[in-house]
């Protein structure tokens, strides 16, 4: 595939695309993020199967670096030369749908039933499914057992409530050379993600089922106040840290706990004596987590829309998706799939990431995700820095969020 690129105002515009395919075949351009190490062999096998069943089409995969792939797919669509299918953060789907750039998926009741309802909520708006989930993550609490023991805590008993988590972090900070907790508060999307874990473990929401902003709730005030309180027992300067920067601190035993996804297990495997447990629960909540999905979006105007819809559905069908999840090391998207029990039996650390799915909450589904992210991050940073009280920060944020729903 050859692409003509124009740089304008820092944005990537693509003026035309041509495909080297046989004359009797139609090209299906698919943009994927990263490289072919991300489930690549499984992707290739499933693509080959679909092509064998659909001989009139040639699937052309283009891998684009993570920081550019979604922008590229959106820019192509806005320019009138869309890819047929693109890997997109599900948080972008509502805005793409509002701009009439993507197609919804017509799924049967049987197909819909394969998804856990909270997962399906990450791609559903106005009663329509706008993307097919392709990658999924939940979060859990990692703790350093040696630091727990050094602080006089039971190394085999992780905290189950916010108060227990704060007390454990304070004990580590007071009695060891480490900080008690790793707190993310940088101006980055996963700061909002981290805070949403506290929202959902305290019974809060950003947007309710009727599409109303309900951020200004006692649940969220309490969650934000506690987030600020955790700064007292965390690493210095949390506004300089996004979630990825916490991992090295944990690996080097500089923090006793942090919240992250299942991919951390490989990174910390032999570095420290660690455990993983469900995210501790707030006074007004139940076990939960933020549910984040990335999805296959099917764009309008490619000329092969019907085939693209069929391709996306095939690639994300239960058995194919499960094989991809295992290859990519992701939280299984269908937690009731027969293979999941075997995975948990072989590696019990999966349990903490799977158990909270039914009570987890979706990434807020809005028409301006960046705007929402900035508003919530500003509230978090203001409280963490002691510049504003949680109640005031939540009230201001709730008013601002009305512009982005």
VMD Tcl script that draws the C-alpha trace (Angstrom):
set ca {
  {0.00 0.00 0.00}
  {1.27 3.45 -0.94}
  {0.10 6.50 0.98}
  {0.59 10.15 -0.03}
  {1.03 12.19 3.16}
  {0.57 15.90 3.73}
  {1.58 17.60 6.97}
  {-0.72 20.50 7.82}
  {-0.77 22.24 11.20}
  {0.86 19.24 12.86}
  {-1.91 16.86 11.76}
  {-1.42 14.02 9.35}
  {-3.61 14.25 6.26}
  {-3.69 11.54 3.64}
  {-4.77 12.59 0.19}
  {-4.98 9.24 -1.56}
  {-4.37 5.54 -1.16}
  {-3.79 2.81 -3.69}
  {-3.71 -0.94 -3.22}
  {-1.85 -3.64 -5.08}
  {-4.50 -6.35 -5.40}
  {-5.63 -8.73 -8.06}
  {-8.15 -7.25 -10.48}
  {-10.86 -9.66 -9.35}
  {-10.38 -8.82 -5.67}
  {-11.40 -5.92 -3.50}
  {-9.05 -4.57 -0.86}
  {-10.11 -4.27 2.76}
  {-7.74 -1.83 4.43}
  {-7.34 -2.50 8.16}
  {-5.38 -0.20 10.47}
  {-4.03 -1.86 13.62}
  {-2.05 -0.28 16.43}
  {1.46 -1.34 17.40}
  {3.15 -4.10 15.46}
  {2.63 -7.74 14.57}
  {3.91 -8.92 17.97}
  {0.49 -7.91 19.37}
  {-1.30 -11.18 18.66}
  {0.26 -11.14 15.20}
  {0.37 -14.85 14.43}
  {-3.18 -15.32 15.60}
  {-4.29 -12.29 13.59}
  {-2.64 -13.68 10.47}
  {-4.24 -17.09 10.92}
  {-7.74 -15.69 11.41}
  {-7.35 -13.26 8.51}
  {-6.31 -16.16 6.28}
  {-9.38 -18.12 7.37}
  {-11.70 -15.22 6.61}
  {-10.10 -14.63 3.21}
  {-10.47 -18.33 2.36}
  {-14.18 -18.04 3.08}
  {-14.43 -14.76 1.16}
  {-12.24 -15.21 -1.95}
  {-13.27 -11.93 -3.52}
  {-11.44 -9.87 -0.89}
  {-7.87 -9.14 0.06}
  {-7.32 -7.96 3.66}
  {-4.44 -5.49 3.85}
  {-3.12 -4.83 7.35}
  {-1.17 -1.71 8.17}
  {0.42 -1.51 11.61}
  {0.78 2.06 12.88}
  {2.54 3.08 16.15}
  {0.22 3.33 19.14}
  {0.50 7.09 19.46}
  {-0.52 7.68 15.83}
  {-2.87 4.91 14.71}
  {-6.17 6.31 15.94}
  {-5.37 9.78 14.66}
  {-4.49 8.31 11.29}
  {-7.73 6.33 11.04}
  {-9.78 9.38 12.00}
  {-7.92 11.68 9.60}
  {-8.39 9.27 6.71}
  {-12.12 9.08 7.41}
  {-12.49 12.86 7.71}
  {-10.64 13.26 4.39}
  {-13.07 10.91 2.64}
  {-10.55 8.07 2.16}
  {-11.32 5.84 5.15}
  {-9.82 2.53 6.06}
  {-12.46 -0.18 6.06}
  {-11.70 -1.20 9.65}
  {-9.53 0.37 12.34}
  {-8.51 -0.49 15.87}
  {-9.85 2.36 18.01}
  {-10.21 3.14 21.68}
  {-13.90 2.56 22.40}
  {-14.01 5.99 24.04}
  {-13.75 7.51 20.53}
  {-16.76 5.69 19.07}
  {-19.53 8.04 20.17}
  {-17.79 11.02 18.61}
  {-17.12 9.06 15.41}
  {-20.77 8.02 15.30}
  {-22.00 11.55 15.89}
  {-19.88 12.69 12.94}
  {-21.40 9.91 10.81}
  {-18.01 8.31 10.14}
  {-18.67 4.75 11.34}
  {-21.33 2.07 11.01}
  {-23.24 0.43 13.84}
  {-23.29 -3.35 14.16}
  {-26.49 -5.34 13.74}
  {-26.02 -8.16 16.25}
  {-28.44 -10.93 17.10}
  {-29.66 -11.52 20.65}
  {-27.45 -14.61 20.72}
  {-24.39 -12.59 19.71}
  {-25.15 -9.85 22.22}
  {-25.51 -12.46 24.96}
  {-21.87 -13.54 24.53}
  {-20.71 -10.24 26.08}
  {-20.92 -9.34 29.74}
  {-23.29 -6.37 29.95}
  {-20.68 -3.99 31.44}
  {-18.31 -4.76 28.55}
  {-21.04 -4.20 25.98}
  {-21.74 -0.85 27.63}
  {-18.31 0.40 26.55}
  {-19.41 0.37 22.88}
  {-23.13 1.11 23.12}
  {-24.82 4.49 22.72}
  {-28.41 5.38 21.84}
  {-29.28 1.70 21.72}
  {-26.71 0.89 19.03}
  {-23.41 -1.00 19.14}
  {-20.75 1.15 17.44}
  {-17.69 -1.11 17.72}
  {-16.76 -4.71 18.42}
  {-14.49 -5.00 21.48}
  {-11.05 -6.33 20.55}
  {-8.88 -5.65 23.60}
  {-9.95 -5.39 27.21}
  {-8.38 -4.50 30.50}
  {-9.43 -4.46 34.11}
  {-7.34 -3.29 37.06}
  {-6.26 -4.73 40.40}
  {-4.01 -3.88 43.36}
  {-0.40 -5.09 43.33}
  {1.34 -5.27 46.70}
  {4.93 -5.93 47.76}
  {4.85 -8.69 50.36}
  {8.36 -8.01 51.67}
  {7.57 -4.33 52.30}
  {4.36 -5.36 54.06}
  {6.34 -7.65 56.35}
  {9.00 -5.00 56.99}
  {6.26 -2.55 57.97}
  {4.77 -5.00 60.48}
  {1.85 -5.98 58.24}
  {0.67 -9.46 57.30}
  {2.36 -10.04 53.92}
  {-0.36 -12.44 52.80}
  {-3.29 -10.15 53.61}
  {-3.79 -7.29 51.15}
  {-6.12 -4.41 52.06}
  {-9.78 -4.84 51.21}
  {-11.06 -1.32 51.98}
  {-9.80 2.18 51.31}
  {-9.08 2.73 54.98}
  {-7.05 -0.47 55.14}
  {-5.13 0.58 52.00}
  {-4.32 3.99 53.47}
  {-3.26 2.48 56.81}
  {-1.03 -0.09 55.07}
  {0.55 2.61 52.90}
  {1.18 4.79 55.95}
  {2.78 1.89 57.82}
  {5.14 1.27 54.90}
  {6.02 4.95 54.58}
  {6.57 5.31 58.36}
  {8.50 2.08 58.94}
  {10.54 1.42 55.79}
  {12.60 3.37 53.29}
  {9.83 3.03 50.71}
  {6.73 5.08 49.99}
  {3.45 3.39 50.71}
  {1.65 3.76 47.41}
  {2.14 4.73 43.76}
  {-0.28 7.50 42.76}
  {-0.78 8.71 39.17}
  {-1.74 12.39 38.75}
  {0.00 13.49 35.54}
  {-1.83 15.22 32.71}
  {-2.42 11.97 30.88}
  {-5.40 9.76 30.07}
  {-4.56 7.06 32.58}
  {-4.78 9.54 35.47}
  {-8.48 9.76 34.74}
  {-8.52 5.98 34.37}
  {-6.88 5.53 37.75}
  {-9.36 7.87 39.41}
  {-12.30 6.06 37.79}
  {-11.30 2.92 39.69}
  {-12.07 4.86 42.89}
  {-15.33 6.17 41.44}
  {-16.52 2.66 40.63}
  {-15.41 1.12 43.92}
  {-17.42 3.79 45.75}
  {-20.68 3.45 43.83}
  {-20.16 6.55 41.68}
  {-20.69 7.35 38.01}
  {-19.85 10.07 35.52}
  {-22.81 9.54 33.19}
  {-25.91 7.54 34.08}
  {-27.92 5.21 31.86}
  {-30.05 8.12 30.65}
  {-26.99 10.03 29.42}
  {-27.08 12.56 32.26}
  {-23.94 13.91 33.93}
  {-24.05 12.68 37.54}
  {-20.45 13.41 38.48}
  {-21.48 15.78 41.29}
  {-22.43 13.06 43.76}
  {-21.41 12.34 47.38}
  {-19.82 9.13 46.12}
  {-17.47 11.03 43.80}
  {-16.68 13.73 46.33}
  {-15.62 11.00 48.72}
  {-13.60 9.26 45.99}
  {-11.73 12.44 45.04}
  {-11.06 13.37 48.67}
  {-9.58 9.93 49.27}
  {-7.46 10.16 46.12}
  {-5.99 13.36 47.53}
  {-5.47 11.71 50.92}
  {-3.45 8.91 49.30}
  {-0.98 11.56 48.11}
  {0.12 11.85 51.75}
  {1.49 8.30 51.70}
  {2.59 8.08 48.06}
  {5.74 8.91 46.13}
  {6.71 12.61 46.10}
  {5.33 14.72 43.26}
  {2.53 12.46 41.94}
  {1.61 15.04 39.26}
  {4.84 14.01 37.50}
  {3.74 10.37 37.28}
  {1.45 8.57 34.89}
  {0.62 4.92 35.57}
  {3.49 3.50 33.49}
  {6.04 5.41 35.59}
  {4.86 3.64 38.72}
  {5.98 0.21 37.58}
  {9.74 0.91 37.93}
  {9.13 2.22 41.45}
  {7.32 -1.00 42.35}
  {9.94 -3.21 40.70}
  {12.67 -1.41 42.67}
  {10.68 -1.72 45.94}
  {10.34 2.04 46.21}
  {6.55 1.84 46.63}
  {4.53 -0.77 48.46}
  {1.41 -0.85 46.27}
  {-0.03 0.40 43.00}
  {-3.08 -0.22 40.83}
  {-2.65 -1.44 37.26}
  {-3.63 -4.04 34.67}
  {-2.71 -7.69 34.07}
  {0.23 -6.85 31.82}
  {2.25 -5.85 34.90}
  {2.48 -9.46 36.05}
  {5.16 -10.27 33.52}
  {7.07 -7.08 34.27}
  {7.23 -7.65 38.03}
  {7.37 -11.46 37.88}
  {10.78 -12.13 39.45}
  {11.71 -8.64 40.55}
  {9.85 -8.56 43.87}
  {7.82 -10.81 46.12}
  {4.39 -9.64 45.02}
  {0.72 -10.42 45.11}
  {-2.34 -9.09 43.30}
  {-5.82 -8.56 44.73}
  {-9.09 -6.79 43.90}
  {-9.06 -3.00 44.21}
  {-10.01 -2.03 47.78}
  {-13.57 -0.83 48.25}
  {-14.76 2.59 49.38}
  {-17.31 3.23 52.17}
  {-20.20 3.63 49.73}
  {-19.24 0.99 47.18}
  {-18.70 -2.62 46.20}
  {-15.85 -4.41 44.40}
  {-15.33 -2.99 40.93}
  {-12.93 -1.68 38.34}
  {-12.80 0.57 35.31}
  {-13.57 -1.46 32.20}
  {-11.61 -0.26 29.17}
  {-12.00 -1.72 25.71}
  {-10.45 -1.03 22.35}
  {-12.62 -2.01 19.41}
  {-12.79 -2.68 15.73}
  {-14.64 0.26 14.17}
  {-16.04 -0.10 10.65}
  {-15.88 3.16 8.70}
  {-18.36 4.49 6.17}
  {-17.24 5.22 2.62}
  {-14.72 2.45 2.05}
  {-16.85 0.79 -0.61}
  {-16.56 -2.57 1.13}
  {-18.66 -1.85 4.21}
  {-20.66 -5.08 4.21}
  {-17.55 -7.24 3.95}
  {-15.79 -5.11 6.58}
  {-18.65 -5.63 9.03}
  {-18.47 -9.37 8.43}
  {-14.68 -9.35 8.85}
  {-14.85 -7.46 12.15}
  {-17.52 -9.80 13.48}
  {-15.49 -12.87 12.47}
  {-12.28 -11.64 14.10}
  {-14.06 -10.85 17.37}
  {-16.30 -13.93 17.50}
  {-16.00 -15.80 20.84}
  {-13.53 -18.56 19.92}
  {-11.37 -16.38 17.67}
  {-11.31 -13.57 20.23}
  {-10.38 -15.95 23.05}
  {-7.44 -17.24 21.04}
  {-6.34 -13.65 20.43}
  {-6.73 -12.73 24.13}
  {-4.44 -15.59 25.15}
  {-1.83 -14.70 22.52}
  {-1.85 -10.99 23.44}
  {-1.95 -11.51 27.22}
  {-5.18 -9.52 27.64}
  {-8.04 -9.90 30.08}
  {-10.46 -12.30 28.33}
  {-13.31 -10.35 26.75}
  {-15.78 -13.19 27.29}
  {-15.32 -14.10 30.97}
  {-17.85 -16.95 30.63}
  {-15.95 -18.63 27.80}
  {-15.06 -22.26 28.68}
  {-11.33 -21.54 28.30}
  {-11.32 -18.93 31.08}
  {-11.65 -21.47 33.90}
  {-8.55 -23.26 32.63}
  {-6.59 -20.00 32.45}
  {-7.44 -19.14 36.05}
  {-6.60 -22.67 37.20}
  {-3.18 -22.43 35.58}
  {-2.56 -18.87 36.84}
  {-4.72 -17.82 39.83}
  {-3.50 -14.21 39.57}
  {-6.04 -13.81 36.77}
  {-8.81 -14.04 39.37}
  {-8.45 -10.47 40.62}
  {-8.85 -9.12 37.08}
  {-11.86 -11.26 36.21}
  {-13.88 -11.17 39.42}
  {-14.67 -7.45 39.26}
  {-16.02 -7.42 35.69}
  {-19.68 -7.84 36.59}
  {-19.56 -4.89 39.00}
  {-17.13 -2.76 36.99}
  {-18.07 0.39 35.11}
  {-17.31 1.49 31.55}
  {-15.09 4.27 30.36}
  {-17.43 7.27 30.10}
  {-18.95 7.28 26.60}
  {-18.97 10.91 25.43}
  {-18.70 12.97 22.26}
  {-15.50 14.73 23.35}
  {-13.33 12.29 25.25}
  {-10.29 14.57 25.44}
  {-12.41 17.32 26.95}
  {-13.79 14.93 29.57}
  {-10.31 13.64 30.36}
  {-8.93 17.14 30.84}
  {-11.76 18.19 33.13}
  {-11.40 15.17 35.42}
  {-7.61 15.37 35.44}
  {-7.79 19.03 36.43}
  {-10.05 18.13 39.37}
  {-7.70 15.32 40.43}
  {-4.59 17.50 40.22}
  {-6.23 20.35 42.10}
  {-7.07 18.09 45.03}
  {-3.75 16.22 45.00}
  {-1.88 19.54 45.09}
  {-4.12 20.87 47.86}
  {-5.35 23.76 45.72}
  {-9.07 22.98 46.03}
  {-11.39 20.92 48.22}
  {-12.88 17.77 46.70}
  {-16.48 19.00 46.92}
  {-15.70 22.18 45.01}
  {-13.57 20.38 42.43}
  {-16.34 17.87 41.74}
  {-18.97 20.60 41.43}
  {-16.87 22.58 38.94}
  {-16.05 19.43 36.95}
  {-19.71 18.37 36.79}
  {-20.67 21.73 35.28}
  {-17.85 21.59 32.73}
  {-18.66 18.00 31.75}
  {-22.09 19.07 30.48}
  {-20.29 20.38 27.39}
  {-18.88 16.98 26.48}
  {-21.69 14.46 26.90}
}
mol new
graphics top color blue
foreach p $ca { graphics top sphere $p radius 0.5 }
foreach p [lrange $ca 0 end-1] q [lrange $ca 1 end] { graphics top cylinder $p $q radius 0.2 }
display resetview
